[in-house]
Amino acid sequence: MHLSDALFGAYLDALAGLDVIRRELILYQTDRIAHLKQADPKNASEEFMDQQPVSHELSADTRTPQKLLHRTTQGEFKLRTTSGGLDARLLGYMMIAQLFASWEDRYRERFALALGHSKKNALQSDLFGDLCKIRNAAIHNQGIATQAVEDATILRWFRRGDLMFISSEHVDFLFDQIDLYITQLCGIQAAKSTNPHSTPTASTLVVENIHHD
């Protein structure tokens, strides 16, 4: 599925973007602390800078004025944008939801009809069944794994009660499994992948390629 490749790329781009903006804020704080050591020594600390605001805004143009979109503290921003932080966790949920919706609303019926079925529900998949369970827990259970998630057949990543974090390693395994499933549907033999651990891993953007630590 072409969409899966595009979605994987967009997900990794977003993770790389989080790393970039977090580094930029840390550099800004370092410069400000150096300045404050001369101008205001009692506030020349990371603790002070972490209490200062950071915001997203729409720039003013000829039609609309500048508009505040979101504001938080610099400390909260740094915490949120870590490799295992809230932003990365929500990106994982959004990617899972988009991927499952694409399969269910677009591709499943196409494959079912091509294989001679009259309805898409006749095409059953343990992989996308597991994906549905994770998607449901992310959307309807605040990201807490359910018993259905623990009982997954292929995507056995979480136990009931876990706060689910979809790592880049998970996503890599998932898309390998999608490739395997699609090639099997098409009657093409492919090698199997191994199931990774659930420990979050960071991804690093490199000029020549995308490298996963």
LUMTI-608375 format. One record per residue: residue number from 1; x, y, z of N, C-alpha, C, O in turn. Coordinates in pm, whole numbers, padded with zeros to 5 digits. Each point is the difference from the previous one (the first is absolute). Example, Ala and Ser with C-alpha at 12.3 -4.5 7.8 and 13.67 -1.06 7.14 Angstrom:
BEGIN
num | npx | npy | npz | capx | capy | capz | cpx | cpy | cpz | opx | opy | opz
1 | 01319 | -00569 | 00780 | -00089 | 00119 | 00000 | 00090 | 00120 | 00000 | 00104 | -00002 | 00066
2 | -00139 | 00107 | -00138 | 00082 | 00119 | 00006 | -00077 | 00109 | 00073 | 00051 | 00111 | 00017
***
This chain:
BEGIN
num | npx | npy | npz | capx | capy | capz | cpx | cpy | cpz | opx | opy | opz
1 | 00085 | -00119 | 00000 | -00085 | 00119 | 00000 | 00089 | 00124 | 00000 | 00084 | 00017 | 00088
2 | -00104 | 00069 | -00186 | 00081 | 00121 | -00010 | -00019 | 00088 | 00123 | 00095 | 00061 | 00049
3 | -00219 | -00056 | 00001 | -00026 | 00086 | 00115 | 00085 | -00040 | 00119 | 00045 | 00087 | 00075
4 | -00023 | -00216 | -00054 | 00076 | -00043 | 00118 | 00141 | 00054 | -00004 | 00054 | 00039 | 00104
5 | 00008 | -00035 | -00223 | 00134 | 00055 | -00012 | -00001 | 00149 | 00029 | 00088 | 00050 | 00071
6 | -00185 | 00022 | -00124 | -00010 | 00144 | 00022 | -00027 | 00030 | 00147 | 00056 | 00094 | 00056
7 | -00142 | -00175 | 00005 | -00033 | 00021 | 00141 | 00119 | -00027 | 00090 | 00024 | 00072 | 00096
8 | 00052 | -00178 | -00128 | 00121 | -00031 | 00076 | 00099 | 00116 | -00008 | 00059 | 00040 | 00100
9 | -00041 | 00014 | -00220 | 00090 | 00113 | -00018 | -00046 | 00122 | 00076 | 00082 | 00068 | 00064
10 | -00211 | -00038 | -00069 | -00052 | 00117 | 00071 | 00016 | -00015 | 00151 | 00033 | 00096 | 00069
11 | -00055 | -00217 | -00019 | 00017 | -00028 | 00143 | 00145 | 00023 | 00042 | 00026 | 00064 | 00102
12 | 00069 | -00116 | -00180 | 00141 | 00017 | 00034 | 00043 | 00145 | -00016 | 00082 | 00049 | 00078
13 | -00136 | 00021 | -00178 | 00028 | 00143 | -00015 | -00043 | 00077 | 00124 | 00072 | 00087 | 00049
14 | -00191 | -00121 | 00002 | -00052 | 00069 | 00117 | 00087 | -00026 | 00123 | 00026 | 00092 | 00077
15 | 00018 | -00217 | -00059 | 00089 | -00030 | 00113 | 00131 | 00077 | -00012 | 00049 | 00054 | 00099
16 | 00007 | -00048 | -00220 | 00123 | 00076 | -00021 | -00023 | 00148 | 00030 | 00087 | 00067 | 00055
17 | -00205 | -00017 | -00094 | -00033 | 00140 | 00027 | -00007 | 00030 | 00149 | 00044 | 00107 | 00044
18 | -00098 | -00200 | 00034 | -00004 | 00019 | 00145 | 00141 | 00014 | 00057 | 00024 | 00084 | 00087
19 | 00067 | -00165 | -00136 | 00138 | 00005 | 00047 | 00064 | 00134 | -00034 | 00072 | 00058 | 00081
20 | -00100 | -00009 | -00202 | 00059 | 00126 | -00045 | -00049 | 00118 | 00085 | 00080 | 00080 | 00047
21 | -00212 | -00070 | -00028 | -00052 | 00115 | 00073 | 00037 | -00006 | 00148 | 00016 | 00103 | 00065
22 | -00001 | -00225 | -00011 | 00045 | -00012 | 00139 | 00144 | 00048 | 00013 | 00033 | 00071 | 00095
23 | 00052 | -00111 | -00189 | 00140 | 00044 | 00002 | 00010 | 00152 | -00014 | 00083 | 00064 | 00064
24 | -00169 | -00006 | -00150 | 00003 | 00144 | -00019 | -00038 | 00073 | 00128 | 00061 | 00102 | 00034
25 | -00160 | -00153 | 00038 | -00038 | 00063 | 00126 | 00111 | -00011 | 00104 | 00026 | 00095 | 00074
26 | 00039 | -00209 | -00068 | 00110 | -00018 | 00096 | 00115 | 00096 | -00033 | 00060 | 00056 | 00091
27 | -00029 | -00038 | -00219 | 00103 | 00096 | -00039 | -00040 | 00143 | 00037 | 00082 | 00078 | 00046
28 | -00210 | -00046 | -00067 | -00050 | 00132 | 00039 | 00015 | 00021 | 00150 | 00043 | 00107 | 00044
29 | -00080 | -00208 | 00035 | 00014 | 00012 | 00144 | 00146 | 00019 | 00041 | 00031 | 00081 | 00088
30 | 00057 | -00154 | -00151 | 00142 | 00011 | 00032 | 00051 | 00142 | -00027 | 00073 | 00057 | 00081
31 | -00113 | 00000 | -00195 | 00040 | 00137 | -00033 | -00058 | 00101 | 00100 | 00069 | 00092 | 00043
32 | -00195 | -00111 | -00006 | -00065 | 00092 | 00094 | 00064 | -00007 | 00138 | 00019 | 00102 | 00067
33 | 00014 | -00223 | -00024 | 00064 | -00017 | 00132 | 00135 | 00071 | 00001 | 00036 | 00064 | 00099
34 | 00039 | -00077 | -00208 | 00130 | 00069 | -00009 | -00019 | 00151 | 00009 | 00079 | 00068 | 00064
35 | -00183 | -00016 | -00128 | -00030 | 00144 | 00008 | -00042 | 00040 | 00141 | 00042 | 00103 | 00051
36 | -00126 | -00186 | 00010 | -00051 | 00034 | 00133 | 00109 | -00004 | 00107 | -00013 | 00067 | 00102
37 | 00116 | -00142 | -00124 | 00110 | -00003 | 00096 | 00063 | 00137 | 00017 | 00057 | 00032 | 00105
38 | -00068 | 00050 | -00209 | 00050 | 00136 | 00007 | -00109 | 00099 | 00039 | 00024 | 00091 | 00078
39 | -00143 | -00110 | -00134 | -00107 | 00098 | 00020 | -00087 | -00025 | 00123 | -00049 | 00094 | 00061
40 | 00030 | -00219 | -00026 | -00092 | -00035 | 00110 | 00042 | -00134 | 00059 | -00068 | -00100 | -00020
41 | 00179 | 00097 | 00094 | 00060 | -00127 | 00046 | -00094 | -00090 | 00078 | 00011 | -00122 | -00012
42 | -00102 | 00177 | 00091 | -00086 | -00084 | 00083 | -00097 | -00085 | -00084 | -00052 | -00101 | 00048
43 | 00030 | 00142 | -00173 | -00090 | -00077 | -00088 | 00075 | -00073 | -00110 | -00061 | -00049 | -00095
44 | 00192 | 00042 | 00107 | 00081 | -00066 | -00103 | 00005 | -00151 | 00025 | 00103 | -00054 | 00041
45 | -00214 | -00012 | -00066 | -00007 | -00145 | 00025 | -00101 | -00064 | -00094 | -00090 | 00065 | -00052
46 | 00107 | -00195 | 00032 | -00095 | -00075 | -00081 | -00136 | -00004 | 00067 | -00103 | 00004 | -00068
47 | 00101 | -00010 | 00202 | -00127 | -00003 | 00073 | -00082 | 00126 | -00031 | -00121 | -00008 | -00020
48 | 00187 | 00123 | 00017 | -00070 | 00125 | -00031 | -00051 | -00002 | -00144 | -00114 | 00036 | -00026
49 | 00199 | -00079 | -00068 | -00041 | -00002 | -00139 | -00114 | -00097 | -00023 | -00088 | 00025 | -00083
50 | 00088 | -00136 | 00155 | -00107 | -00098 | -00016 | -00135 | 00054 | 00041 | -00103 | -00054 | -00041
51 | 00100 | 00159 | 00121 | -00125 | 00060 | 00043 | -00051 | 00106 | -00098 | -00113 | 00047 | 00013
52 | 00196 | -00010 | -00110 | -00039 | 00103 | -00096 | -00089 | -00059 | -00109 | 00009 | -00119 | -00030
53 | -00095 | 00202 | -00030 | -00096 | -00052 | -00098 | 00062 | -00026 | -00136 | 00101 | 00060 | -00038
54 | -00162 | -00151 | -00035 | 00028 | -00021 | -00142 | -00134 | -00024 | -00067 | -00088 | -00065 | 00056
55 | 00072 | 00118 | -00177 | -00133 | -00006 | -00062 | 00009 | -00025 | -00150 | 00103 | 00025 | -00063
56 | -00214 | -00074 | 00009 | -00020 | -00010 | -00144 | -00097 | 00111 | -00039 | -00101 | 00021 | 00066
57 | 00133 | 00050 | -00173 | -00084 | 00111 | -00043 | -00015 | 00001 | -00152 | 00088 | -00047 | -00072
58 | -00201 | 00102 | 00025 | -00018 | 00028 | -00141 | 00053 | 00140 | -00027 | -00036 | 00095 | 00069
59 | 00120 | -00082 | -00169 | 00054 | 00132 | -00033 | -00108 | 00088 | -00061 | -00091 | -00049 | -00067
60 | 00102 | 00177 | 00092 | -00095 | 00095 | -00057 | 00024 | 00015 | -00150 | 00113 | -00009 | -00046
61 | -00222 | 00030 | -00029 | 00012 | 00032 | -00142 | -00099 | 00111 | -00033 | -00056 | 00062 | 00090
62 | 00036 | -00038 | -00217 | -00088 | 00111 | -00039 | -00146 | -00025 | 00033 | -00080 | 00093 | 00002
63 | 00045 | -00218 | 00025 | -00140 | -00033 | 00026 | -00030 | -00025 | 00147 | -00109 | 00032 | 00047
64 | 00204 | -00088 | 00025 | -00026 | -00037 | 00139 | 00113 | 00047 | 00091 | 00115 | 00009 | -00043
65 | -00148 | 00021 | 00170 | 00103 | 00040 | 00096 | 00075 | -00122 | 00054 | -00042 | -00114 | -00021
66 | 00151 | 00139 | 00089 | 00073 | -00109 | 00066 | -00091 | -00067 | 00102 | -00077 | 00067 | 00069
67 | 00086 | -00200 | -00060 | -00090 | -00073 | 00089 | 00077 | -00104 | 00079 | 00077 | -00077 | -00056
68 | -00099 | 00075 | 00188 | 00060 | -00103 | 00086 | -00076 | -00131 | -00018 | -00123 | -00003 | 00010
69 | 00197 | -00105 | -00036 | -00062 | -00131 | -00019 | 00015 | -00089 | 00123 | -00095 | -00068 | 00040
70 | 00214 | 00070 | 00020 | 00026 | -00089 | 00113 | 00116 | 00056 | 00080 | 00097 | 00050 | -00057
71 | -00107 | -00059 | 00189 | 00108 | 00050 | 00086 | 00026 | -00099 | 00113 | -00093 | -00057 | 00056
72 | 00219 | 00038 | -00025 | 00040 | -00085 | 00111 | 00130 | 00056 | 00057 | 00045 | 00106 | -00043
73 | 00015 | -00175 | 00139 | 00129 | 00044 | 00050 | 00111 | -00070 | -00078 | -00023 | -00104 | -00064
74 | 00142 | 00161 | 00069 | 00112 | -00061 | -00070 | 00035 | -00136 | 00060 | 00040 | -00091 | -00072
75 | -00055 | 00078 | 00203 | 00025 | -00130 | 00063 | -00097 | -00106 | -00046 | 00040 | -00113 | -00028
76 | -00169 | 00148 | 00020 | -00100 | -00094 | -00047 | 00023 | -00035 | -00146 | -00020 | -00115 | -00042
77 | 00062 | 00213 | -00035 | 00029 | -00023 | -00142 | 00115 | -00100 | -00016 | -00009 | -00091 | -00082
78 | 00114 | 00107 | 00159 | 00113 | -00093 | -00008 | -00041 | -00140 | 00040 | 00042 | -00098 | -00061
79 | -00125 | 00087 | 00164 | -00047 | -00131 | 00045 | -00088 | -00066 | -00105 | 00011 | -00120 | -00026
80 | -00097 | 00200 | -00033 | -00094 | -00052 | -00100 | 00069 | -00048 | -00127 | -00049 | -00091 | -00066
81 | 00161 | 00153 | 00032 | 00066 | -00030 | -00127 | 00118 | -00096 | 00013 | 00075 | -00017 | -00096
82 | -00057 | -00047 | 00211 | 00103 | -00104 | 00012 | -00039 | -00119 | -00089 | -00114 | -00010 | -00044
83 | 00211 | -00078 | 00018 | -00026 | -00114 | -00089 | -00109 | -00092 | 00054 | -00067 | -00069 | -00078
84 | 00048 | 00067 | 00209 | -00105 | -00082 | 00059 | -00112 | 00083 | 00060 | -00074 | -00049 | 00086
85 | 00061 | 00173 | -00130 | -00096 | 00092 | 00059 | -00139 | -00007 | -00060 | -00031 | -00085 | -00084
86 | -00054 | 00177 | 00130 | -00140 | 00002 | -00039 | -00018 | 00019 | -00150 | -00083 | -00066 | -00062
87 | 00161 | 00157 | 00003 | -00016 | 00026 | -00143 | 00026 | -00125 | -00083 | -00076 | -00032 | -00091
88 | 00184 | -00038 | 00122 | 00033 | -00123 | -00074 | -00106 | -00107 | 00023 | -00033 | -00076 | -00091
89 | -00021 | 00069 | 00212 | -00103 | -00099 | 00029 | -00127 | 00030 | -00082 | -00060 | -00091 | -00056
90 | 00021 | 00218 | 00051 | -00119 | 00037 | -00076 | 00022 | -00018 | -00150 | -00093 | -00038 | -00072
91 | 00213 | 00065 | 00024 | 00030 | -00025 | -00141 | -00018 | -00148 | -00034 | -00053 | -00034 | -00106
92 | 00096 | -00052 | 00197 | -00019 | -00143 | -00021 | -00146 | -00038 | -00009 | -00040 | -00079 | -00085
93 | -00041 | 00137 | 00174 | -00145 | -00028 | -00003 | -00062 | 00049 | -00131 | -00080 | -00070 | -00061
94 | 00118 | 00191 | 00019 | -00058 | 00055 | -00123 | 00039 | -00083 | -00121 | -00081 | -00022 | -00091
95 | 00206 | -00025 | 00090 | 00045 | -00083 | -00111 | -00078 | -00131 | -00006 | -00042 | -00042 | -00107
96 | 00022 | -00021 | 00224 | -00076 | -00125 | 00005 | -00144 | 00021 | -00047 | -00053 | -00080 | -00077
97 | -00009 | 00188 | 00123 | -00139 | 00027 | -00037 | -00013 | 00027 | -00151 | -00092 | -00050 | -00064
98 | 00184 | 00127 | 00009 | -00003 | 00030 | -00144 | 00023 | -00125 | -00083 | -00066 | -00022 | -00101
99 | 00160 | -00059 | 00144 | 00033 | -00122 | -00074 | -00118 | -00096 | -00001 | -00035 | -00055 | -00105
100 | -00027 | 00035 | 00221 | -00113 | -00092 | 00005 | -00117 | 00053 | -00082 | -00067 | -00076 | -00070
101 | 00041 | 00208 | 00079 | -00111 | 00058 | -00077 | 00023 | -00018 | -00150 | -00093 | -00027 | -00075
102 | 00218 | 00043 | 00032 | 00031 | -00017 | -00141 | -00027 | -00143 | -00046 | -00057 | -00022 | -00107
103 | 00099 | -00075 | 00188 | -00025 | -00140 | -00034 | -00150 | -00030 | -00002 | -00050 | -00060 | -00094
104 | -00019 | 00101 | 00198 | -00141 | -00036 | 00016 | -00090 | 00069 | -00104 | -00094 | -00061 | -00051
105 | 00123 | 00189 | 00021 | -00089 | 00077 | -00085 | 00040 | 00001 | -00147 | -00078 | 00044 | -00085
106 | 00199 | -00093 | 00054 | 00045 | 00010 | -00139 | 00054 | -00132 | -00055 | -00047 | -00049 | -00103
107 | 00145 | -00008 | 00172 | 00072 | -00113 | -00059 | -00063 | -00136 | 00028 | 00009 | -00090 | -00084
108 | -00072 | 00073 | 00198 | -00053 | -00133 | 00034 | -00101 | -00047 | -00103 | 00006 | -00116 | -00042
109 | -00097 | 00201 | 00002 | -00102 | -00039 | -00097 | 00063 | -00031 | -00135 | -00043 | -00094 | -00068
110 | 00143 | 00171 | 00028 | 00066 | -00023 | -00129 | 00064 | -00139 | -00003 | -00015 | -00074 | -00097
111 | 00086 | 00041 | 00204 | 00063 | -00131 | 00004 | -00104 | -00111 | 00008 | 00014 | -00104 | -00065
112 | -00120 | 00125 | 00143 | -00104 | -00101 | 00014 | -00064 | -00031 | -00135 | -00017 | -00117 | -00036
113 | -00018 | 00221 | -00038 | -00064 | -00021 | -00131 | 00097 | -00066 | -00098 | -00039 | -00086 | -00079
114 | 00166 | 00127 | 00086 | 00099 | -00059 | -00091 | 00021 | -00148 | 00028 | 00036 | -00076 | -00090
115 | -00058 | 00035 | 00216 | 00017 | -00140 | 00037 | -00128 | -00081 | -00014 | -00005 | -00118 | 00035
116 | -00100 | 00183 | -00088 | -00123 | -00072 | -00029 | -00107 | 00007 | 00106 | -00102 | -00067 | -00012
117 | 00123 | 00147 | 00116 | -00102 | 00016 | 00104 | -00102 | 00106 | -00043 | 00032 | 00091 | -00077
118 | -00153 | -00106 | 00127 | -00105 | 00097 | -00035 | -00003 | 00119 | 00095 | -00051 | 00107 | -00035
119 | 00106 | -00125 | 00156 | 00002 | 00108 | 00099 | 00138 | 00007 | 00066 | 00071 | -00100 | 00009
120 | -00035 | 00219 | 00037 | 00133 | 00017 | 00059 | 00016 | -00078 | 00130 | 00111 | -00043 | 00033
121 | -00220 | 00025 | 00042 | 00010 | -00070 | 00129 | 00036 | -00148 | -00016 | 00037 | -00066 | 00097
122 | -00048 | 00016 | -00219 | 00039 | -00138 | -00024 | 00153 | -00016 | 00004 | 00050 | -00111 | 00017
123 | 00022 | 00221 | -00032 | 00146 | -00003 | 00006 | 00044 | 00026 | 00144 | -00011 | 00113 | 00048
124 | 00059 | -00214 | 00019 | 00041 | 00010 | 00139 | 00152 | 00006 | 00011 | 00071 | -00064 | -00078
125 | -00021 | 00140 | 00176 | 00144 | 00017 | 00016 | 00033 | 00013 | 00148 | -00052 | 00090 | 00068
126 | 00137 | -00179 | -00016 | 00045 | 00013 | 00138 | 00075 | 00130 | 00021 | -00014 | 00065 | 00104
127 | 00094 | -00025 | -00203 | 00080 | 00122 | 00013 | -00088 | 00123 | 00015 | 00018 | 00078 | 00094
128 | -00112 | -00060 | -00185 | -00085 | 00118 | 00008 | -00103 | -00013 | 00112 | -00052 | 00101 | 00048
129 | 00021 | -00223 | -00007 | -00082 | -00018 | 00119 | 00072 | 00051 | 00124 | -00059 | 00068 | 00084
130 | 00189 | -00101 | -00074 | 00081 | 00051 | 00111 | 00009 | 00152 | -00005 | -00010 | 00068 | 00103
131 | 00030 | -00016 | -00224 | 00011 | 00145 | -00016 | -00129 | 00070 | 00044 | 00005 | 00107 | 00060
132 | -00118 | -00168 | -00089 | -00129 | 00056 | 00042 | -00010 | 00005 | 00152 | -00051 | 00097 | 00056
133 | 00098 | -00201 | 00012 | -00006 | -00004 | 00146 | 00087 | 00111 | 00061 | -00041 | 00065 | 00096
134 | 00160 | -00044 | -00152 | 00088 | 00107 | 00050 | -00061 | 00136 | -00029 | 00004 | 00090 | 00084
135 | -00061 | -00076 | -00203 | -00066 | 00126 | -00036 | -00116 | 00030 | 00095 | -00015 | 00114 | 00045
136 | -00066 | -00214 | -00016 | -00114 | 00022 | 00090 | 00046 | 00039 | 00140 | -00061 | 00088 | 00062
137 | 00166 | -00151 | -00012 | 00051 | 00034 | 00133 | 00058 | 00141 | 00002 | -00016 | 00072 | 00098
138 | 00083 | -00033 | -00207 | 00058 | 00134 | -00007 | -00109 | 00106 | -00002 | 00012 | 00103 | 00066
139 | -00118 | -00127 | -00141 | -00105 | 00100 | -00017 | -00103 | -00004 | 00113 | -00042 | 00105 | 00049
140 | 00002 | -00224 | -00009 | -00113 | -00013 | 00093 | 00040 | -00032 | 00144 | -00084 | 00002 | 00089
141 | 00212 | -00031 | -00064 | 00042 | -00036 | 00135 | 00122 | 00079 | 00046 | 00082 | -00048 | 00078
142 | -00071 | 00172 | -00130 | 00108 | 00091 | 00038 | 00140 | -00060 | -00018 | 00093 | 00035 | 00072
143 | -00080 | -00124 | -00167 | 00131 | -00058 | -00027 | 00040 | -00113 | 00093 | 00114 | -00046 | -00004
144 | -00206 | 00002 | 00088 | 00028 | -00110 | 00093 | -00036 | -00132 | -00068 | -00110 | -00017 | -00051
145 | 00205 | -00076 | 00051 | -00023 | -00129 | -00066 | -00113 | -00077 | 00066 | -00009 | -00006 | 00123
146 | -00076 | -00051 | -00204 | -00112 | -00082 | 00046 | 00039 | -00148 | -00003 | 00110 | -00035 | -00044
147 | -00200 | -00049 | 00091 | 00024 | -00144 | -00008 | 00011 | -00044 | -00145 | 00078 | -00089 | -00033
148 | -00158 | 00152 | -00053 | 00006 | -00033 | -00143 | 00138 | 00030 | -00057 | 00050 | -00076 | -00083
149 | 00011 | 00186 | 00126 | 00135 | 00033 | -00046 | 00100 | -00104 | 00049 | 00087 | -00043 | -00076
150 | -00100 | 00002 | 00203 | 00091 | -00100 | 00054 | -00013 | -00133 | -00073 | 00097 | -00073 | -00015
151 | -00218 | 00042 | -00032 | -00026 | -00127 | -00067 | 00031 | 00004 | -00149 | -00041 | -00090 | -00074
152 | 00111 | 00191 | 00028 | 00032 | 00013 | -00143 | 00074 | -00123 | -00052 | 00068 | -00070 | 00075
153 | -00084 | 00046 | -00202 | 00063 | -00116 | -00063 | 00140 | 00030 | -00052 | 00092 | -00081 | 00018
154 | -00075 | 00195 | -00081 | 00128 | 00036 | -00061 | 00066 | 00118 | 00071 | 00119 | -00004 | 00030
155 | -00196 | 00108 | -00004 | 00054 | 00122 | 00063 | -00009 | -00012 | 00152 | -00075 | 00071 | 00066
156 | 00154 | -00164 | -00012 | -00004 | -00031 | 00144 | 00099 | 00092 | 00074 | 00107 | -00043 | 00042
157 | -00147 | 00167 | -00029 | 00089 | 00103 | 00052 | -00032 | 00041 | 00144 | 00090 | 00043 | 00073
158 | -00214 | -00054 | -00032 | -00043 | 00057 | 00128 | -00083 | -00098 | 00081 | -00066 | -00089 | -00054
159 | 00071 | 00108 | 00185 | -00086 | -00073 | 00091 | -00115 | 00090 | 00045 | 00011 | 00123 | -00004
160 | -00118 | -00184 | 00045 | -00115 | 00078 | 00045 | 00041 | 00097 | 00111 | 00068 | -00039 | 00095
161 | -00110 | 00164 | -00109 | 00033 | 00103 | 00098 | 00122 | 00083 | -00035 | 00022 | 00105 | 00061
162 | 00058 | -00151 | -00159 | 00116 | 00078 | -00042 | -00044 | 00129 | -00068 | -00101 | 00002 | -00071
163 | 00178 | 00106 | 00094 | -00017 | 00120 | -00082 | 00076 | -00027 | -00129 | 00122 | -00012 | 00002
164 | -00192 | 00003 | -00112 | 00061 | -00041 | -00126 | 00088 | 00111 | -00057 | -00043 | 00115 | -00011
165 | 00163 | -00151 | -00026 | 00088 | 00091 | -00074 | 00044 | -00074 | -00125 | 00067 | -00103 | 00007
166 | -00107 | 00155 | -00124 | 00035 | -00060 | -00128 | 00137 | 00054 | -00041 | 00009 | 00112 | -00049
167 | 00095 | -00190 | 00069 | 00135 | 00046 | -00031 | 00027 | -00011 | -00150 | -00074 | -00066 | -00073
168 | 00182 | 00130 | 00028 | 00038 | -00011 | -00141 | 00038 | -00144 | -00034 | -00016 | -00042 | -00114
169 | 00064 | -00033 | 00212 | 00031 | -00142 | -00021 | -00129 | -00078 | -00023 | -00005 | -00087 | -00087
170 | -00099 | 00117 | 00164 | -00130 | -00062 | -00023 | -00049 | 00030 | -00141 | -00045 | -00090 | -00071
171 | 00055 | 00217 | 00032 | -00052 | 00041 | -00131 | 00076 | -00069 | -00113 | -00060 | -00042 | -00099
172 | 00191 | 00029 | 00114 | 00080 | -00070 | -00100 | -00048 | -00145 | -00014 | -00017 | -00050 | -00111
173 | -00003 | -00016 | 00226 | -00050 | -00138 | -00003 | -00139 | -00007 | -00063 | -00028 | -00090 | -00079
174 | -00058 | 00185 | 00113 | -00136 | 00002 | -00053 | 00000 | 00009 | -00152 | -00070 | -00076 | -00066
175 | 00148 | 00168 | 00011 | 00000 | 00016 | -00145 | 00067 | -00118 | -00069 | -00037 | -00034 | -00113
176 | 00133 | -00030 | 00178 | 00055 | -00125 | -00055 | -00109 | -00107 | -00007 | -00009 | -00074 | -00097
177 | -00073 | 00067 | 00201 | -00108 | -00098 | 00003 | -00107 | 00031 | -00104 | -00059 | -00092 | -00059
178 | 00033 | 00220 | 00035 | -00096 | 00037 | -00104 | 00052 | -00042 | -00137 | -00074 | -00054 | -00082
179 | 00202 | 00079 | 00058 | 00060 | -00043 | -00127 | -00012 | -00151 | -00016 | -00035 | -00049 | -00108
180 | 00063 | -00025 | 00216 | -00010 | -00145 | -00005 | -00143 | -00045 | -00030 | -00021 | -00088 | -00082
181 | -00076 | 00149 | 00149 | -00139 | -00037 | -00018 | -00047 | 00027 | -00143 | -00067 | -00083 | -00062
182 | 00101 | 00201 | 00010 | -00043 | 00037 | -00135 | 00063 | -00091 | -00105 | -00066 | -00042 | -00094
183 | 00195 | 00011 | 00111 | 00066 | -00089 | -00097 | -00060 | -00140 | 00006 | -00010 | -00067 | -00103
184 | -00029 | 00023 | 00222 | -00066 | -00130 | 00011 | -00136 | 00001 | -00068 | -00038 | -00097 | -00065
185 | -00037 | 00207 | 00080 | -00129 | 00011 | -00069 | 00018 | -00007 | -00151 | -00083 | -00054 | -00072
186 | 00195 | 00110 | 00026 | 00027 | 00002 | -00144 | 00068 | -00127 | -00048 | 00032 | -00013 | -00118
187 | -00009 | -00082 | 00209 | 00062 | -00126 | -00037 | 00149 | 00006 | -00017 | 00058 | -00083 | -00070
188 | 00007 | 00183 | 00135 | 00145 | 00015 | -00009 | 00061 | -00044 | 00132 | -00048 | 00039 | 00106
189 | 00153 | -00119 | -00112 | 00066 | -00046 | 00121 | 00092 | 00109 | 00054 | 00071 | 00065 | -00077
190 | -00073 | -00044 | 00210 | 00085 | 00103 | 00062 | 00053 | -00052 | 00132 | -00061 | -00088 | 00062
191 | 00173 | 00142 | -00017 | 00060 | -00038 | 00129 | -00075 | 00062 | 00115 | -00056 | 00109 | -00013
192 | 00053 | -00178 | 00126 | -00068 | 00049 | 00119 | 00094 | 00086 | 00084 | 00122 | -00017 | -00005
193 | -00182 | 00111 | 00083 | 00077 | 00085 | 00091 | -00017 | -00052 | 00142 | -00091 | -00077 | 00028
194 | 00178 | 00121 | 00060 | -00012 | -00036 | 00141 | -00071 | 00110 | 00076 | 00007 | 00117 | -00038
195 | -00075 | -00154 | 00145 | -00074 | 00097 | 00079 | 00094 | 00073 | 00094 | 00070 | -00064 | 00078
196 | -00067 | 00201 | -00083 | 00089 | 00075 | 00086 | -00052 | 00013 | 00141 | -00117 | -00029 | 00025
197 | 00202 | 00072 | 00069 | -00045 | 00033 | 00134 | -00077 | 00131 | -00004 | 00004 | 00072 | -00100
198 | -00076 | -00042 | 00210 | -00083 | 00120 | 00001 | 00076 | 00122 | 00047 | -00060 | 00107 | 00012
199 | 00190 | -00118 | 00017 | 00075 | 00113 | 00049 | 00009 | 00107 | -00108 | 00040 | -00030 | -00112
200 | -00076 | 00158 | 00144 | 00008 | 00105 | -00099 | 00143 | 00022 | -00045 | 00092 | -00003 | 00081
201 | -00073 | 00026 | -00212 | 00131 | 00033 | -00052 | -00009 | 00128 | -00081 | -00101 | 00025 | -00067
202 | 00206 | 00056 | 00073 | -00001 | 00126 | -00073 | 00039 | -00023 | -00145 | 00071 | -00095 | -00031
203 | -00119 | 00182 | -00057 | 00043 | -00004 | -00139 | 00080 | 00126 | -00029 | -00033 | 00107 | 00052
204 | 00136 | -00118 | -00133 | 00088 | 00111 | -00030 | -00005 | 00029 | -00148 | 00013 | -00091 | -00082
205 | -00031 | 00219 | 00046 | -00002 | 00039 | -00140 | 00142 | 00026 | -00047 | 00071 | 00083 | 00058
206 | -00029 | -00154 | -00162 | 00135 | 00014 | -00055 | -00014 | 00045 | -00145 | -00098 | -00036 | -00066
207 | 00192 | 00112 | 00016 | -00010 | 00055 | -00135 | -00018 | -00111 | -00103 | -00086 | 00011 | -00088
208 | 00167 | -00117 | 00098 | -00004 | -00104 | -00102 | -00120 | -00093 | 00015 | -00055 | -00048 | -00099
209 | 00015 | 00023 | 00223 | -00108 | -00096 | 00022 | -00062 | 00022 | 00136 | 00041 | 00089 | 00075
210 | -00138 | -00171 | -00043 | -00062 | 00002 | 00132 | 00060 | -00113 | 00079 | -00008 | -00116 | -00041
211 | 00068 | 00148 | 00155 | 00066 | -00103 | 00083 | -00075 | -00013 | 00132 | -00032 | 00100 | 00064
212 | 00004 | -00225 | -00023 | -00067 | -00026 | 00127 | 00103 | -00049 | 00100 | 00072 | -00097 | -00025
213 | -00066 | 00166 | 00141 | 00091 | -00043 | 00105 | -00047 | -00130 | 00062 | 00065 | -00052 | 00091
***
